[in-house]
Amino acid sequence: MRDPDQFTTRLNQFVQRSMYTPGQLASLSTVPKMTIVNWLNGRVVRPRGWQGVVELAAAMRLTEAEANQLLAAAQQPPIQMLRLEATEARERELLGFWQAAVSSPPFQATALPPYLVGRDDERALLRKLLTAERPTAARATTVTCIHGMAGVGKTSLAAQLAYDLQDYFVDGVLWARLDSSDTMSILATFAAAYQQDVSQFYDVASRSRVVRDLLRNKQALIVLDNAQTSDQVEPLLPPTGRCAVLVTTRRQDLSVLAGAWRVELRPFAPDATTSLTLFEQILGRERVQAEPDTLRQIAETLGHLPLALVIAASRLAYEPGWQIGQFQQRLAQVERRLPTLRYDVQNVRRSFQLSYELLDTPAQQLFATVGLLGRQDFSVAAAAALLPGDEEAVTDDLRQLFSLSLLQAGVNGRYQLHSLLHDFARSLPAPDGAARRFVVYWAAFVAENRLVYEVVAGEMGHIEAALAVAVGERWLRPLLELLENVLPFWLVRGAYLQAENHLTQAQSLLESAGDEADLSWVQLWWGQLARQRQELDAAASYLQAGLQLAKERADDRQIARFLAELGVVHNCREEYALAKSCLTDALYLARTVEDVDCLLLLLEELGILALMAGETAVSQQHHQEGYDLATAHNREAEAVLFLKSLGALSHLAGMPEKARQQFTQGYVLAQKIGFRKGMMLLSNNLGVVAYYAGKMAQAADYLQASLTEAKRLNDRQAMRLVQANLAGLARQDGRPQTADPPEHLKVFI
């Protein structure tokens, strides 16, 4: 009895081998997509006529023998009989495919997507590599590899090259999708393209020998798409001849590609030009030009990954109700980003998942763990700290991630995740204890490097991520350790909003836990932040409340800190008697408990008070002691402030050259560590020195730079002084320069 599913089974075999989708077959023929789907799923077991069957056979480039098999399964006559019976021109045209097949070279490349953009440099290089002439003595097949992360557009570029070079490769273009077809089927397809039947060869080795011999003297391009193992590639490589092989793969460790030309494909450049061009291909130029900035934000959020850009553009173009701004807001939510990036069969997460599943278990655990890190490059040591194993094993696992294009190599042996791969890693369950180890590691790191500001700045993404985990897990002790050691960096860099956000979170957690002892430290930090912002009333309120808590616990170290900060606030308010009282009491306690940070603050403020009281020698003594202490303990920010004050003393003592040298030394150091307030203070002071030296243009440049920085820091008191200096400079401009100009400019002391 005849099998009613024979046609469905046979058609599915040929479609799977061809790697065409129903939609692509519909576009290559006049058979509706739904009809093809019905044939494939068995809803229709016998087509009404032979024409549609023949059209599909021609679209899949079946041999005449294969077309006859399909027709027989559909209970239709074979090709030869149909030729005899054909009466209409259209029917003869359909059947003419097999008459021309003998002389027509095969072209099996996948259809080109309509939104191909960019890649001009890579395309030109690959064309050159694939068509390069080789000496007769070295006629080994040219093998070229395109490698890169999932979704970067390797298959599209390979297809584009196939179309570009079809005239050069006179014996055709062969194409195989290695991750969805087995080697035996691929070899059969390659042989059938040249009217050879290899079905009688039942093992890979013998079938491969026949096909390789068939290709030996041909000039064909063989595209092996999405290779995952060397075993998939090796049987398909012609040993010699004029063929060229183009392999696309996510892997960088395929042994079969040793010595092959390699071209890495990365996401589009971050300038967003190519990304916007891609958006124009799908959304249209008018819509892109209406909201280019928002679309740039979307491209940046997606890391300019082509697959993600195509999905985003397709959803905006073809799904109703989307506004571009609304879509960007959805993508800005990390937990919703990957679920949003799916459209029909296109799915960013699934694409990443395929690479992830190729990892062994330790590498999978490491990949999930590095998702805890911030969105920046990271060291091997930072990754190794997240797992209990040794650093050497983690290094090997990182190499495995790199080999599968799940990591990018950075500078100085560091690695980095693409932003969407970072989202994917974060979505995976991290091994037990990894989050705790992550927070502890960065708390220790910041404590060790708290005053090496360029080091802290270089790892700030990870430090912010560790703070977020500590808050989310309500781990108060490591949270406070992180804050205590990173707060000086934020204050030095003028990152006041960051400091405010984290202090608010910490205070909320401490209040809910009823932890008054640690809450007093937060009060101190609020006071320091308010003082840096010149919000003196708020600073005094925080500090008075914290001082009361510290006195109730008889904590001399905290008492000294609060008194020192209050002394600074009183000094800024010109309450000099109160300032001296607080600072003197604090100095005794700070020396007793050997609190270097507190001593440095006190020596600076007491030096300023002494100068204002006319006690120049005492001021010089305090500032010099402070500078020596700061230098001995590598406190670079404090050293900047003491150089500022020592330079001011030299300036007031009539030693302009010494003042200039001290100000310059302080400015260079402030610039090195990114101390914005220090640069602001010293720019003003260098401007004043230049003014008195008669260098008006130089003075104007320094003062303007100081004012710009003061505005960035929102330091209103500093702005008033610098603006007054600029006004005096403007009034002096054009007057004859004298040893004692009538306009007196002021330095920061």
C-alpha positions in Angstrom: 0.0 0.0 0.0 1.3 3.4 -0.9 2.5 5.6 2.1 0.2 8.7 2.1 3.0 10.8 3.7 5.6 9.9 1.1 5.3 13.3 -0.7 5.5 15.2 2.7 8.5 13.2 3.8 10.4 13.6 0.5 9.7 17.3 0.2 10.9 17.9 3.8 14.2 16.1 3.0 14.9 18.3 -0.1 13.8 21.5 1.6 16.0 20.8 4.6 18.9 20.1 2.4 18.4 23.3 0.4 18.3 25.4 3.6 15.5 27.5 2.1 12.6 28.6 4.2 9.0 28.4 2.9 9.0 32.1 2.4 12.2 32.0 0.4 10.9 29.2 -1.8 7.7 31.2 -2.4 9.8 34.2 -3.5 11.8 32.0 -5.9 8.6 30.5 -7.5 4.9 31.3 -8.0 3.8 28.8 -5.3 2.2 30.6 -2.4 4.0 30.3 1.0 0.9 28.8 2.6 0.6 26.1 0.0 4.3 25.1 0.6 3.6 25.1 4.4 0.6 22.8 3.9 2.7 20.4 1.7 5.5 20.4 4.3 3.3 19.7 7.4 1.2 17.0 5.6 -2.0 19.0 5.5 -2.0 18.4 1.7 -0.7 14.9 0.8 -1.1 15.1 -3.0 -0.8 18.4 -5.0 -3.5 19.0 -7.5 -1.1 19.5 -10.4 2.5 18.9 -11.3 3.4 22.6 -12.0 4.0 23.7 -8.4 6.0 20.6 -7.7 8.3 21.3 -10.7 8.7 24.9 -9.7 9.9 24.0 -6.2 12.2 21.4 -7.6 13.7 24.0 -9.9 14.0 26.5 -7.1 15.9 24.0 -5.0 18.0 23.1 -8.0 17.2 19.4 -7.8 18.7 17.1 -10.4 16.2 15.6 -12.9 16.5 12.3 -11.0 15.6 14.0 -7.8 12.8 16.0 -9.4 11.4 12.7 -10.7 11.5 11.2 -7.1 9.5 14.2 -5.9 7.0 14.0 -8.7 6.5 10.2 -8.1 5.9 10.9 -4.4 3.2 13.4 -5.5 1.7 10.8 -7.9 2.7 12.9 -10.9 4.4 11.8 -14.2 8.2 12.1 -14.5 10.0 15.1 -16.3 10.5 13.2 -19.6 6.8 12.4 -19.9 5.7 15.9 -18.9 8.0 17.3 -21.7 6.2 15.2 -24.2 2.7 16.2 -23.0 3.5 19.9 -22.4 1.5 22.1 -24.8 1.8 25.6 -23.3 4.9 27.8 -23.4 4.8 28.3 -19.6 4.9 24.5 -19.1 7.8 24.1 -21.5 9.6 26.9 -19.7 9.2 25.2 -16.3 10.5 21.9 -17.7 13.4 23.6 -19.5 15.3 24.1 -16.3 16.7 20.5 -16.6 17.7 20.9 -20.2 19.9 23.9 -19.2 21.2 22.4 -16.0 24.0 20.6 -17.8 25.6 23.8 -19.0 24.5 26.2 -16.2 26.9 26.3 -13.2 25.3 25.8 -9.8 24.6 28.8 -7.6 23.4 27.7 -4.2 24.0 30.9 -2.2 21.3 32.0 0.2 19.1 34.9 -0.8 20.5 38.4 -0.1 18.7 40.4 2.6 17.5 43.8 1.4 19.1 45.7 4.2 22.8 45.0 3.7 24.9 48.1 4.6 28.5 48.8 5.4 31.3 46.2 5.5 33.0 47.9 2.4 36.5 47.3 3.8 36.0 43.7 4.8 34.2 43.0 1.5 37.1 44.4 -0.5 39.7 42.5 1.5 37.8 39.2 1.2 37.3 39.6 -2.6 41.0 40.1 -2.9 41.8 37.1 -0.8 39.3 34.8 -2.5 40.5 35.7 -6.0 44.2 36.0 -5.4 46.4 34.3 -7.9 48.7 31.6 -6.5 51.9 30.2 -7.9 51.5 26.9 -9.8 53.7 25.1 -7.2 51.3 26.1 -4.4 48.0 25.2 -5.8 46.4 24.3 -2.5 42.8 25.4 -2.2 42.4 29.0 -0.9 40.7 28.8 2.5 39.4 32.1 4.0 37.5 32.5 7.3 35.1 35.1 8.5 34.8 34.8 12.3 32.9 36.9 14.8 30.2 36.9 17.5 26.7 35.7 16.9 24.5 38.2 15.1 27.3 40.2 13.6 26.4 39.4 10.0 28.9 36.7 8.9 26.3 34.8 6.7 25.1 38.0 5.1 28.6 39.1 4.2 29.4 35.6 2.8 26.2 35.8 0.6 27.1 39.2 -0.6 30.6 37.9 -1.7 29.0 34.9 -3.4 26.9 37.3 -5.6 29.9 39.6 -6.1 32.1 36.7 -7.3 29.7 34.5 -9.2 31.2 35.5 -12.6 34.7 34.9 -11.4 34.0 31.4 -10.2 32.9 30.0 -13.5 32.1 26.5 -12.1 29.6 27.9 -9.7 29.0 28.6 -6.0 28.3 25.8 -3.6 26.8 26.6 -0.2 26.3 24.5 2.9 24.9 25.4 6.3 27.0 23.1 8.5 25.0 23.5 11.8 21.8 22.3 10.2 22.9 19.7 7.6 24.9 16.5 8.0 28.1 16.0 6.0 26.7 13.1 3.9 23.8 15.2 2.7 26.0 18.2 2.0 28.3 16.0 -0.1 25.3 14.6 -2.0 24.1 18.2 -2.7 27.6 19.2 -4.0 27.8 16.2 -6.3 24.2 16.6 -7.5 25.1 20.2 -8.5 27.3 18.7 -11.2 24.9 15.9 -12.1 26.7 13.3 -10.1 24.9 10.7 -7.9 27.0 9.6 -4.9 24.2 7.8 -3.1 26.0 4.5 -3.5 28.8 5.7 -1.2 27.6 5.1 2.3 30.4 6.6 4.5 31.8 10.1 4.7 35.3 9.2 3.7 34.4 7.5 0.5 31.8 10.0 -0.5 34.2 12.9 0.3 36.9 11.4 -1.9 34.5 11.3 -4.9 33.3 14.9 -4.4 36.8 16.2 -3.8 37.9 14.5 -7.0 34.9 16.0 -8.8 36.0 19.5 -7.6 39.7 19.1 -8.3 39.8 20.9 -11.6 36.9 23.3 -11.1 37.0 27.0 -10.2 34.2 27.1 -7.7 33.5 29.0 -4.5 32.5 26.8 -1.6 30.8 28.5 1.3 30.7 26.6 4.5 28.4 28.5 6.8 28.4 28.5 10.6 31.1 25.8 11.1 31.2 24.5 14.7 33.9 21.8 14.5 36.8 20.9 12.3 35.2 17.5 11.5 32.4 19.4 9.7 34.8 21.3 7.5 37.6 18.9 6.6 35.6 16.4 4.4 34.4 19.3 2.3 37.8 20.9 1.5 39.1 20.2 -2.0 42.8 19.1 -1.8 44.1 21.2 -4.7 42.9 23.2 -7.6 41.3 26.6 -8.3 38.4 26.3 -5.8 38.2 28.8 -3.0 36.6 28.0 0.4 35.0 30.6 2.6 34.2 29.5 6.1 32.0 31.5 8.5 32.2 30.6 12.2 31.9 31.9 15.7 34.9 29.8 16.7 38.5 31.0 16.6 40.0 27.7 17.6 39.2 25.4 14.6 42.3 23.4 13.9 41.3 22.9 10.3 41.6 26.6 9.7 45.3 26.8 10.9 47.1 28.9 8.3 43.8 30.1 6.7 43.2 33.8 6.0 41.1 35.2 8.8 38.9 38.3 8.8 37.2 39.3 12.0 33.8 40.8 11.7 32.8 43.1 14.6 29.6 45.1 15.3 29.3 48.4 13.4 31.5 51.3 14.4 30.1 53.2 17.4 29.8 56.5 15.5 26.3 55.2 14.5 26.6 56.2 10.8 26.3 52.6 9.5 23.6 51.8 12.1 21.5 54.7 11.0 22.0 53.7 7.3 20.6 50.2 8.2 17.6 51.8 10.0 17.0 53.8 6.8 16.8 50.6 4.7 13.9 49.3 6.9 12.3 52.4 8.4 12.8 54.8 5.5 14.9 57.9 5.4 12.1 60.3 6.4 11.4 58.5 9.7 15.1 58.2 10.6 15.8 61.8 9.8 12.8 62.8 12.1 14.4 61.2 15.2 18.1 60.5 14.5 19.2 61.1 18.1 16.8 58.6 19.6 17.8 56.0 17.0 21.4 56.6 17.8 20.6 55.9 21.4 18.9 52.7 20.4 22.0 51.7 18.3 24.2 52.5 21.2 22.1 50.4 23.6 22.3 47.5 21.2 26.0 47.8 20.8 25.6 48.3 17.1 25.0 44.6 16.6 23.5 44.1 13.1 21.0 41.3 14.1 19.7 43.4 17.0 19.5 46.5 14.8 17.5 44.6 12.2 15.1 43.2 14.8 14.6 46.7 16.3 14.0 48.3 13.0 11.6 45.5 11.9 9.5 45.8 15.0 9.3 49.6 14.6 8.5 49.3 10.9 6.0 46.4 10.8 4.4 46.2 14.2 1.6 48.7 14.9 1.7 51.3 17.6 5.4 51.6 18.3 6.9 55.1 18.8 10.7 55.3 18.5 11.0 56.9 21.9 8.8 54.3 23.5 10.8 51.5 22.0 14.0 53.1 23.4 12.5 53.3 26.9 11.7 49.5 26.6 15.3 48.8 25.6 16.7 50.9 28.4 15.3 48.4 30.9 18.0 45.8 31.2 15.6 43.0 32.2 13.4 43.6 29.1 16.1 44.2 26.5 16.7 40.7 25.3 13.1 39.6 25.4 12.3 42.6 23.2 15.0 41.6 20.6 13.0 38.9 18.8 11.1 39.1 15.6 9.7 36.1 13.8 12.6 33.6 13.5 15.2 36.2 14.5 16.1 36.1 18.2 19.2 37.6 19.7 19.0 35.6 22.9 18.6 32.3 21.1 21.6 33.2 18.8 23.7 33.7 21.9 22.4 30.6 23.6 23.8 28.4 20.7 27.3 29.7 21.5 26.8 29.3 25.2 25.7 25.6 24.8 29.0 24.8 23.1 30.9 25.6 26.3 31.9 23.0 28.9 30.4 23.4 32.4 33.3 25.4 34.0 33.3 27.8 31.1 29.5 28.2 31.3 29.8 29.0 35.1 32.5 31.5 34.4 30.4 33.2 31.7 27.4 33.5 34.0 29.7 34.9 36.7 31.4 37.6 34.6 27.9 39.0 34.0 28.2 40.4 37.6 31.0 42.7 36.4 30.4 46.2 35.1 30.0 47.1 31.4 33.7 47.6 30.8 36.8 45.5 30.2 38.1 43.4 33.1 41.3 41.7 34.2 41.9 38.0 34.6 42.3 38.6 38.3 38.9 40.2 38.6 37.3 37.2 36.8 39.3 34.7 38.9 38.1 36.3 42.1 34.5 35.3 41.4 35.1 31.6 41.4 36.8 29.3 43.9 39.2 27.8 41.4 42.7 28.9 40.7 43.6 31.7 38.3 45.2 29.4 35.7 42.0 27.4 35.3 40.0 30.6 34.9 42.5 31.9 32.4 42.0 28.8 30.3 38.2 29.2 30.5 38.4 32.8 29.4 40.4 31.6 26.4 37.5 29.2 25.6 35.0 32.1 25.9 37.2 34.2 23.6 37.5 31.3 21.1 33.7 31.1 20.8 33.5 34.9 20.3 31.7 35.3 23.6 34.4 37.6 24.8 36.5 40.3 23.0 40.2 40.7 23.8 41.1 44.1 25.2 44.4 45.7 26.0 47.0 44.6 28.5 45.5 41.1 28.7 42.0 42.2 29.6 38.7 41.0 28.2 35.4 42.6 27.5 31.8 41.5 26.9 29.7 43.0 24.2 26.9 44.9 25.9 24.2 42.5 24.8 26.3 39.5 25.7 26.7 41.2 29.1 22.9 41.3 29.4 22.7 37.6 28.4 25.4 36.6 31.0 23.5 38.6 33.7 20.3 36.7 32.9 22.0 33.4 33.6 22.1 32.0 37.2 25.5 32.7 38.7 27.2 29.9 40.8 26.5 30.0 44.6 28.7 32.5 46.4 29.8 34.4 43.3 27.9 37.6 44.2 29.4 37.7 47.7 32.9 37.1 46.3 32.4 39.8 43.7 31.4 42.4 46.3 34.2 41.4 48.8 36.8 41.5 46.0 35.9 45.1 44.9 35.6 46.3 48.5 39.2 45.1 49.1 40.4 46.5 45.8 39.0 50.0 46.5 40.5 50.0 50.0 43.9 49.1 48.6 43.7 51.7 45.8 41.5 54.4 47.4 44.1 57.1 46.8 45.3 55.9 43.4 42.5 57.8 41.6 43.5 56.8 38.1 43.2 53.1 39.1 39.9 53.6 40.7 38.6 55.6 37.7 39.7 52.7 35.4 37.6 50.2 37.3 34.6 52.4 38.2 32.1 50.4 36.2 32.9 47.3 38.3 32.8 49.3 41.6 29.4 50.7 40.7 28.2 47.1 39.9 29.5 45.9 43.2 27.7 48.7 45.1 24.5 47.8 43.3 24.8 44.1 44.3 25.6 45.0 47.9 22.5 47.2 48.0 20.3 44.6 46.4 21.5 41.9 48.8 21.4 44.3 51.8 25.1 43.5 52.7 25.7 46.5 54.9 29.3 45.9 56.0 30.9 45.6 52.5 28.6 48.4 51.3 30.0 50.8 53.9 33.5 49.7 53.2 33.0 50.4 49.5 31.5 53.8 50.2 34.1 54.9 52.7 36.9 54.2 50.2 35.3 55.4 47.0 33.7 58.6 48.4 37.0 60.6 48.4 37.3 59.7 44.7 33.8 61.0 43.9 34.5 64.2 45.9 37.8 64.8 44.2 36.3 64.2 40.7 33.2 66.3 41.5 30.9 63.3 41.0 28.5 64.7 43.5 25.3 63.2 42.1 26.9 59.7 42.2 27.8 60.2 45.8 24.3 61.5 46.6 22.6 58.5 45.0 24.7 55.9 46.8 24.5 57.7 50.2 20.7 57.8 49.9 20.6 54.1 49.3 23.0 53.4 52.2 21.1 55.6 54.6 17.8 53.9 53.8 19.2 50.5 54.4 20.8 51.5 57.7 17.7 53.2 59.0 15.6 50.1 58.2 18.2 48.0 60.0 18.3 50.4 63.0 22.1 50.6 62.8 22.9 54.0 64.5 26.7 53.3 64.8 27.1 53.1 61.0 24.5 55.7 60.4 26.7 58.3 62.0 29.4 57.6 59.3 26.8 58.3 56.6 26.0 61.5 58.4 29.7 62.4 58.2 29.8 61.7 54.4 26.6 63.7 53.9 28.3 66.6 55.6 31.4 66.3 53.5 29.3 66.2 50.3 27.3 69.2 51.4 30.4 71.2 52.2 32.0 70.4 48.8 28.8 71.7 47.2 29.1 74.8 49.4 25.7 73.9 51.0 27.0 75.1 54.4 23.8 75.1 56.4 23.0 71.5 55.3 26.5 70.5 56.0 26.4 71.9 59.6 23.1 70.1 60.2 24.4 66.7 59.1 27.6 67.2 61.1 26.0 68.3 64.3 23.6 65.3 64.3 26.5 62.9 63.6 28.7 64.5 66.3 26.0 63.9 68.8 25.8 60.2 67.9 29.6 59.9 68.0 29.8 61.5 71.5 27.1 59.2 72.8 29.3 56.3 71.8 32.6 58.0 72.9 34.1 57.3 69.6 37.2 59.6 69.5 38.0 58.9 65.9 34.5 59.9 64.7 34.4 62.8 67.1 37.7 64.1 65.6 36.3 63.8 62.1 33.0 65.6 62.9 34.8 68.4 64.7 37.3 68.8 61.8 34.5 69.0 59.3 32.5 71.5 61.4 35.6 73.6 61.8 35.9 73.8 58.0 32.2 74.8 57.7 32.6 77.5 60.4 35.7 78.8 58.6 33.7 79.0 55.3 31.0 80.9 57.1 33.7 83.3 58.5 32.9 82.1 62.1 36.6 82.1 62.9 36.5 81.6 66.7 34.1 78.6 66.4 36.3 77.3 63.6 39.5 77.5 65.7 37.8 75.9 68.7 36.6 72.9 66.7 39.8 72.5 64.8 42.0 72.7 67.8 39.9 70.1 69.7 39.9 67.8 66.7 43.7 68.2 66.2 44.3 66.8 69.7 42.0 63.8 69.1 43.3 63.1 65.6 46.9 63.0 66.9 45.8 60.7 69.7 44.1 58.2 67.4 46.7 58.7 64.6 44.0 59.5 62.0 46.1 60.7 59.0 43.1 61.7 56.8 41.7 63.9 59.6 45.1 65.4 60.4 45.6 66.4 56.8 42.3 68.3 56.8 43.0 69.9 60.1 46.5 71.1 59.1 45.1 72.7 56.0 42.3 74.6 57.8 44.5 75.6 60.7 47.0 77.0 58.3 44.4 79.0 56.5 43.1 80.4 59.9 46.6 81.3 61.0 47.2 83.2 57.7 43.9 85.1 58.1 45.0 86.0 61.6 48.3 87.4 60.3 50.3 84.5 61.8 52.3 83.8 58.6 55.0 81.6 60.2 52.4 79.4 61.9 50.5 79.1 58.7 53.6 78.1 56.8 54.4 75.6 59.5 51.0 73.9 59.3 50.9 73.8 55.6 54.5 72.4 55.3 53.7 69.7 57.9 50.5 68.9 56.0 52.4 68.6 52.7 55.1 66.4 54.1 52.5 64.2 55.8 50.4 63.9 52.5 53.6 63.1 50.5 54.7 60.4 53.0 51.3 58.7 52.9 50.7 59.1 49.1 47.7 61.4 49.6 47.9 63.1 46.2 44.7 65.1 46.4 45.7 66.6 49.8 49.2 67.3 48.5 47.6 69.4 45.7 45.7 71.5 48.3 48.9 72.1 50.4 50.8 73.1 47.3 48.0 75.5 46.5 48.3 77.0 50.0 52.1 77.1 50.1 52.1 78.8 46.7 49.6 81.4 48.0 52.0 82.1 51.0 54.9 82.5 48.5 52.8 84.9 46.4 51.8 87.0 49.4 55.4 87.1 50.5 56.4 88.6 47.2 58.1 85.5 45.7 56.2 85.2 42.4 58.6 82.6 40.8 58.4 80.3 43.8 54.6 80.7 43.9 54.4 79.9 40.1 56.5 76.7 40.6 54.4 75.5 43.5 51.1 76.3 41.7 52.4 74.5 38.6 53.5 71.5 40.6 50.1 71.3 42.2 48.2 71.7 38.9 50.2 69.0 37.2 49.4 66.6 40.1 45.7 67.6 40.1 45.5 66.9 36.4 47.2 63.6 36.8 44.7 62.3 39.3 41.7 64.1 37.8 41.2 66.3 40.8 38.7 68.8 39.3 38.5 71.1 42.3 42.2 71.3 42.6 42.6 72.2 38.9 40.0 74.9 39.4 41.8 76.4 42.4 45.2 76.3 40.8 44.1 77.6 37.4 42.9 80.7 39.1 46.1 81.1 41.1 48.3 80.6 38.0 46.2 83.2 36.3 46.8 85.7 39.1 50.6 85.0 39.0 50.5 85.5 35.2 48.6 88.8 35.7 51.1 90.2 38.0 53.9 89.1 35.6 52.2 91.2 32.9 51.1 88.1 30.8 47.5 89.2 30.3 46.5 86.7 27.6 47.9 83.8 29.7 46.1 85.1 32.7 42.8 85.3 30.9 43.2 81.7 29.7 43.9 80.4 33.2 41.1 82.4 34.8 38.6 81.3 32.1 39.6 77.6 32.6 39.1 78.1 36.4 35.6 79.6 35.9 34.6 76.8 33.6 35.6 74.2 36.1 33.9 76.1 39.0 30.6 76.1 37.0 30.9 72.4 36.4 31.4 71.9 40.1 28.6 74.4 40.9 30.9 76.0 43.4 29.3 79.4 43.7 31.8 80.9 46.2 34.7 80.0 43.8 32.7 81.4 40.9 32.4 84.7 42.6 36.1 85.0 43.3 37.1 84.0 39.7 34.5 86.3 38.1 35.9 89.2 40.2 39.4 88.4 39.0 38.2 88.3 35.4 36.4 91.6 35.8 39.6 93.1 37.3 41.6 91.7 34.4 39.2 93.2 31.9 39.4 96.7 33.6 43.2 96.5 33.5 43.3 95.5 29.8 44.8 98.3 27.7 46.3 100.2 30.7 50.1 100.6 30.9 51.5 97.7 33.0 53.0 98.8 36.3 54.8 97.0 39.1 51.7 97.5 41.3 48.6 97.5 39.0 45.5 99.2 40.4 43.4 96.1 39.9 44.2 93.5 42.6 43.4 89.9 41.9 43.0 87.3 44.6 44.4 83.8 44.9 42.7 80.8 46.6 44.5 80.2 49.9 
